[in-house]
Amino acid sequence: MNLNWVHIAFSLADIVNKIGIATVAFWAAATVYERRHAPREEHLGAA
């Protein structure tokens, strides 16, 4: 068995995993930022 293919497969899986974690972290940070910097009317519940 050629170990180069195993290395490539694990490298691709690692990249996909890091992209997934980064996406979730970015989404969470964007949500927190939007809630903290929402206009004052939204905090008071006025539409």
N, C-alpha and C positions, 0 to 999 in steps of 0.2 A: 504494500500500500504506500502510495506516495504521500509523505507527510506535508508536502507543500500545500496540497488541497485542504488538509486538516487545518493548517495554519491560516489559510485564506478564509475558510469557513468560520473559524473562531474570530478572526479579525473583523469580518463583516458583521457577525453577531454582536461583537463589542461595539461597533459603530452604531448599529441600530439601537442597541440598549442605551447608549449615551445620548443619541438624538431624542429618544423617548423621554428620558429623565430631563433633558434640557427643555423639551416642549412643555412638560408638566410644570417645571419650575418657572418658566416664562409666563405661562398661563396664570399660575397662582400669584406671581408678582404683579402682573397686569391687573388682576382682579382687585388685589389689595390697593394698588395705586389708584384705580378708578374709584373705589369706595372712599378713600381718604381725600381725594381731590374732587369729589362731586360738588356741584353747585349747592349753595346753602338751601335752596328751595327743596331739593331732593331729600336733604336730611330732615326737613320739617314735615315731609309727607305731602306737600302741596304739589299738585300736578300742573 
